[in-house]
């Protein structure tokens, strides 16, 4: 580690975390392989990945982890079958455990003035030490950096990418249930955590929601609850039925957002997104339309074969008039307790700044 990285924070060196709608060079993914994560539906989940890659690679590169040469060959054949342009695909090989790249991958930050890319390598503890067999995925940032050779900041705190969302202007959105959970950083106060986020992501203002949706084993990740769609607008998962298990939590979060302001003291525009019905008959799964990925020209939205799919797609198309809205059937993918945003991580571009 250089002296600057050892002694200075990303913000001191001019770095910030861009909003997701700012221009990307690439999306990062890990190919699904574990039947324990996707019981009786792994092949359908693989088909979902093919669809995601086919759609998103048209406007940004795809960096794709595979476990070994056999998996690479299999994936290559599947992508060839849908005429994917392999000049846009880069394979990375590592014996990873699972697919939740948003959480174990690095958070990329950029220096606009010097046009530099860097990464923040948080500690990944499997969402509060819930799954010891997935701990090796914490090594993914180091594997990436053997190729990218980027400045790498290591805050030495537990953090997952799905627990935060930013507007690129200084405001960060998160939840108390996750970031203040005793299974993450029990010795840190809210003020301590905010300090780390300020120093590493260049944020100055925080919106803290309360709790997450039922079935979410991440302890309330924000990407299943509320997301920035531009610097002053947040879409918020909302349940109208008072008898629904998610009603109380989502209503409480909505009330917080209605009173929230941005980093300049301006009121936030809050847009409700409906929730789909319960996806599984056996257990509550964390199905939410807010788990979308904002690409350069497309927004990939999880759908669940429910009547509210069309409602959610229509609302989001109005909020992203310069991008094409693509519904991706995630009824099988959500069996792993996450969907499109959870499995992906954007690598921002340092050459083109895209603001809304």
N, C-alpha and C positions, 0 to 999 in steps of 0.2 A: 504494500500500500504506500502511495506517495505521501509526502509530508502534508500536502494540502488536504488530502482525503482523510488523513488521520486527525488533523487538527481543526479543519473547517467543515461546516455543514454545507449541504447542497445550495441552500439559499445564499450563504456567504460567497459561494463561488458562482452565483448567477443562474442557478437551475430552478425550474418550477415544474409542477405536474400539469400538463395541458388538459383541457376538457376533452372528452371522448370524441366530440364532433370536429376537433381540429385534425388536420391532415395526418394520415398514417402512412408509414412505409410498409407495414406488415401487420398481420394478425398471427398470434401464437396459439397453437393447439396441440393436444396430445391424443393420439388415436385410441379409441376405446377397445378394451380387450378382456376385461374381468367380468365373468358371468355372475360373480357375487354382487357386483355393483349393479348390473343390469340383468336380473334373473329372468330367464325365458324370453329375453327380448334383445340380446346383444346384436344379432344380425340386423334388426330393425334400427338400432341405434347407429350401427355402422352406416346404414343407408342415409340416416339423418346427417351424419358427418359428411358424406359425399355431397349431399345437397347444400350444406353450409359452405363447403369449400368451393363448389362449382359457382355459387352465387357471389361469394365475397372475393374470389381471386380475380374477378374481372376488373377490380379497381384497386386492389392492394395485394402485395405478396403474401404467401402463406408459408410460415415456418412451422413445420409439422414434426412432432416427436413420434418416433416408432421405437419399439423395444429391441428389434433385431432385424437381420436381413430378410428373414422369412416374412415378417410383418410388412416390411418395406415393399417386398415383391407383391404381396397380396393387395396392399393399398394402391400400389401403382396400377395394377390391373383394374381395380374398381374405379379409379379416377380416369383411366384411359377410356373406359366404357362410356363415360359421359363427356368425353372430348375436353378434358381439362388441359389447359396450356401449362406444360411442365416447366417452362421458363419462369413461371411465377411460383413454383413450389420448391422449397428447400427442406430436405429431410435432416433431422437430428436424431441420433441413435443413443438411447440410454435405457436402462432397465428400470423405468419408472413404475410406480404402483397404480396410479389412477389418473383421472382426466381433468382434475379441477385446477386448471392452469391459472385462473384468476387469483386463486388463493395461495398457491405455492410458488408461482412465478414472480419475477421481479416487478416492481413498479418503475416504469421508465419515466425519466424526467429530462427536460431539454434546457439548454442555454440558448435563448433566442439571439442574443448579441453575437456570440461566438459560433453559433450553429453547431452545437455539440450535443450529443446524446450521452446519458449516463443511466445507471440503474440504482435503485434502492433495494437492498436485499434484507427484507424483514425476517424475523424468525418465524418459521411455520411449525406449529405444535399440534397439527391435526385437530383444529377447532376445539382447543381445550383438552388435548390428550385423549380424544375419544377413540381414535383408531391407530394403535401403535404400528400396525402392519403397513401404514401409509407414510410413515415418518421419513423414508428415504427420498420422498419427493421434495424435501427441503433442500436437496442438493441441486435441483434444476437450475437455479440462477447461476451457480458456478459452472455447470455444464455449458450453459449458453455462453458464458463469458470466455470460455476457452476459444470460442470462435469470434465473438464480437469484440473482445478486448476493450471493454468500456470502463470508464471510471465507475467504481462500485462502492456505494456507501452502505455501511452496516450499522444501523441504529441500535442493535441489540435489544429490541423489544419485539414482542409477539404482535403480528398484524397480518391480516389477510386482505387481498385486493377487493374482495366482494363486500367488505365492511365499510368502504368509503366511496364517495362520489364527489367530484369537484366541478365547479363552473368555469375554471380557468382564469377567474378574475380575483380569487381570494377567498371564496366561500367553500366550505367542506360540509358535506351531509353525512351523518352516521347515526348509530343507535347506542343508547346506554346499555341495552341488554348485551351487546357484543363487546364494545370497547371497554366497558367498565366491569366486565365479568371477572370474577375472581379466578377463573381458569385460564386467563390470558396473562395479565400483568398485575398480580395481586398487590405488589408493593408500590404501584403507581396510582396517583390521584388523577382526577379528570384534568386538572391543570397540568400535571406532568405529561399526560398523553397529548394534550393540545400543544404543548411546547415541542414535543418530538415532531408532530405533524407540521407545525409551523416551520420548523428548521429544515425539514426534509422535502416538503411539497410546496412551500411558498404560499401557504394559506394564512389568513388573518382572522377569519370569522367562521363560527361553527353553528350548525343547526343540528341539535341533538333530538332525534326521535326516541320513542320509548322502547317498544317491544316488536318482535318480528311475528311472522305468520306461523300457524300450526304446521308441524311436520318439518320445520327447518332445523336441521341438526347443526347449523352454524351459529346458533344463538342470536338470530336476528340480523342477518346481513342486510344491508341497505338496498342491495340490488334486487331484492324481492319486494321492496316496500315503496321506494320513491327514487326518482332519477331526475337529474337536470336534463332538459332538452335544449335549452339555451341559457345564457347567463342569468336570466330573470324568471325562468319558468321551470316548474317541477311538476312531473306527473306523479300521482300518488295512487297506489292501490287502495281501493275502497270497496267495502261490502255494505250493501243496503239492508240486508236481512238481519234484524236484531237477534234472531235465533242462531245465526251462523257462528261457528267457533272463532272466526277471525274478526267478527264485528267490533268488539270492544277495542282490540289493539289498533285496528286500522282507523277506527273513528278517533281514537286518542291521537294518533299520529297526524291525522288530517287537521285536527284542532291546533296542534303545534305549528304546522306549516302555515295555516291561515294567519297566524300571528308573527310569522318569521319575516326577517328582512335579509337583504344581501349585505355584502361587505361595505356598501356605501349608505346603508340605512334605508334603502328602497324596499317596498313591500314585494314579496315574492308572488308571482302569478301561479296559482295552484290549480291543476287540472286533474279531475278524478279519472282513474281507469278502473273499469269493473274487474271483478274477480271471476275466474271460471268456476264451475261447480267442482265438487270433490272429484278428483281424477281417479282414485283407486277406491274400490269397495272395501278393501281390507284395512287400509291405514290412510291417514291424512298425509298427502304429499305436498311439498311447497310449490304448487303451480301458481305462477304469477306472470302477467303480461309485462311487468316492468323489467324482467330479466332479458332485455333486448341488447343487441350489439349495434352500435352506431358506426357503420363503415363510411368510407369516403363518398360513395354514391348511393349506398343502400343501407337500410336499417333492417336487420333480421329480427323478427318478432316471434317468440314462442307461441304456438297455438296448441289447442287441446281437444279439437273436435267438439267444441261447445258453441252455443249460440252467441256468446259474448266475444268469440274470436273476431267476428266481423266488426263488432262495435269497437273493440280495442284497435284494430287495424285502421279503421276510419279516423278515430281520434288522433292516432299517431301520424297518419299521413298529413293531416292538417297542420301538425306541429313540425313536420319535416318536409316542407313543400319543395325543397331542392334535392330530396333524396327519394328513391323508390322504396316503398315499404314491401317487404317480403315476409310472408308468413311461413314459418318452419314448423311442421308438426312435431311436437316434443312430448307427445303422450307417453312414449316409451322412455325417452331420455330423462324425464323427471322422476323415473323410478330410482335413479341414482341420487335424488334429492337436490337436483340443480338442472338448469337448462343452458341457454346460449351464452349469457354473460358469464356464468360460472365457469364454463369450459374454455373461455377465451381471454386473451390479453392483447391489447393494442400496443404496437410499437410506433410512437409518434415520429413524424418527419421533422427534421431540423431545417429543411430548405423552404417549405411553404407553410405559412401560418394561415389557418382558416378559422375565421371568427364568425359568430352569428350576432 
